[in-house]
Amino acid sequence: MTSKNHRHPRGGTVAARPSTRSTGAEIRALAWLMRHPLFLLAPVALLVALRLSGPITPMATVCGLALGLIVWWRAHPATFDRWMAPRVRSVWRSWTAYRGRRWRGVLDDCDLTREQRRTGTILTPRVLRVRAVTPSIDTLSVRMVRGQDADTFTERAPALADALGAHRVAVTRARPGVLSMVVERRMPFPHTLPATPIPASSDLVDLRALDIGDNERGEPFTLCVRRKHLLVVGASGSGKGSLLQNQLRAMGPMIRDGLVRIWVIDLKGGTETDRGAALYHRWATTMDAAVALLTDFRDSMIARQAWMRAEKVRSCPVTADTPLELLVIDEMAMLTAYGDRTAVREALRLLAEVLTQGRAADHTVAGYVQEPTKDVVDVRDLFTTRICLGVTAASHVDMALGDGARDRGALADQIPGDEAHAGIGFVIDPITRLPIRFRAGFVTDHDIDELAARCAPYRPTGQVLDFPHHPTHDETDDENGQEDAS
């Protein structure tokens, strides 16, 4: 008989070697049933029903449920797609793609399994939950095997996407030992979206959530323009104009009512912004005019700060007396890098002052640029919200969205540059830190004309009135003298 512990030659005891036997198959099967009780409860419930009431009642119940689902699917697609389809899709995807031999084979082929040294058992990361809210996106919670980390899965994400037949896979750490994995099975935006509808009144506008399109989950994609500075990065033709015009449409009534004032700098000659000029409070198309506009915008911010100090308030409501001041800079590179050096330095100084102090005073900046390098946009880190549309270089993605954004699935450099894909981009979710793909509505010239006609701010103009002329005594004497001379 062998003792569990034996005496070390120099004294003390040494623990026995761990067992090399793996857990029995019956114990593993029991643990699996405990994790999936429906596989045991459903057959038992069916057998009990058959025993108590015969085959007719259970079959009628099942057929009735199936018929009800079919009628719901055909009669009211909106509610079915919202409430039932995600649940059915999640269960189907869970058992056909992320369970059993298929899942183990995919991870093994991607070198994401581990072998337990003592027993030789292959350990496979386990899927805890599957959510398929839309047909194109699956969101998984995956428990890693001990010894793995999120970086391992991030490095293997391209191989994992190919193995799953997906367009892309994005990975992030949800909590210790658990990953959040987004599997994009296909492009979520097969068609262009219409422009954002213009709200009927200012009361319907939420400056913290302007609806400008849809995200990859089929939900409204919103942007906050109050107390947030926005930087949009995108190559030529990527849809930066649609992003801007959708924001203006979403807050159009507030522009008309004087609750929002738009200041625009467009150093490309004004060709991109001319059509909506009636909406703007100020508009600059030359470098000198741009610096003057920036100076006035900064002075407006300082005046607002002085008013807040006098009123002893930390924030002010959006009213006609204290409107939201939104500065739009189309192609920032012309203002911050490529212009006259003296003017560029002054513009950067003014812009940095506004970006660091304008938040509480409701002075917001929205900048649009093609190349987001530090040489071009020295103040890019001062923008609190950043969006990346289609770009021409992989390095631009991390410059726009932060380090590691592309590795986590923000493949903005792979968005085709044609018109059919304009307006598609990525933004970082502030909670999960995962990239979220979105598409902005496509804005036509007619949409811009409609916005300008309906929402141009009211500007009272001087009116010249004609009054009857009454001659003075001097004028009468002059006329009489001329008559006598004649």
HELIX and SHEET records of a PDB file:
HELIX    1   1 ALA A   25  ARG A   35  1                                  11    
HELIX    2   2 LEU A   38  SER A   53  1                                  16    
HELIX    3   3 ILE A   56  ALA A   75  1                                  20    
HELIX    4   4 PRO A   77  THR A   79  1                                   3    
HELIX    5   5 PHE A   80  MET A   84  3                                   5    
HELIX    6   6 ALA A   85  ALA A   97  1                                  13    
HELIX    7   7 GLY A  100  ASP A  109  1                                  10    
HELIX    8   8 ALA A  150  GLU A  155  1                                   6    
HELIX    9   9 ALA A  157  LEU A  164  1                                   8    
HELIX   10  10 SER A  202  LEU A  204  5                                   3    
HELIX   11  11 LYS A  240  ALA A  250  1                                  11    
HELIX   12  12 GLY A  252  ARG A  256  1                                   5    
HELIX   13  13 ASP A  274  LEU A  279  5                                   6    
HELIX   14  14 MET A  287  GLU A  311  1                                  25    
HELIX   15  15 ALA A  333  THR A  336  1                                   4    
HELIX   16  16 ARG A  341  GLN A  357  1                                  17    
HELIX   17  17 ARG A  380  LEU A  382  5                                   3    
HELIX   18  18 SER A  395  LEU A  401  1                                   7    
HELIX   19  19 ALA A  412  GLN A  414  5                                   3    
HELIX   20  20 GLU A  419  HIS A  421  5                                   3    
HELIX   21  21 ASP A  445  CYS A  455  1                                  11    
HELIX   22  22 HIS A  473  ALA A  485  1                                  13    
SHEET    1   A 2 HIS A   6  ARG A   7  0                                        
SHEET    2   A 2 THR A  13  VAL A  14 -1                                        
SHEET    1   B 2 ARG A 114  GLU A 115  0                                        
SHEET    2   B 2 ILE A 122  LEU A 123 -1                                        
SHEET    1   C 4 ARG A 126  THR A 134  0                                        
SHEET    2   C 4 ILE A 137  ARG A 143 -1                                        
SHEET    3   C 4 VAL A 178  GLU A 184 -1                                        
SHEET    4   C 4 ARG A 168  ARG A 175 -1                                        
SHEET    1   D10 PRO A 220  LEU A 223  0                                        
SHEET    2   D10 LEU A 210  ASN A 215 -1                                        
SHEET    3   D10 PRO A 435  ALA A 440 -1                                        
SHEET    4   D10 ILE A 424  ILE A 428 -1                                        
SHEET    5   D10 THR A 385  LEU A 389 -1                                        
SHEET    6   D10 LEU A 230  VAL A 233  1                                        
SHEET    7   D10 HIS A 363  VAL A 369  1                                        
SHEET    8   D10 LEU A 324  ASP A 330  1                                        
SHEET    9   D10 VAL A 260  ASP A 266  1                                        
SHEET   10   D10 TYR A 280  ALA A 284  1                                        
END                                                                             
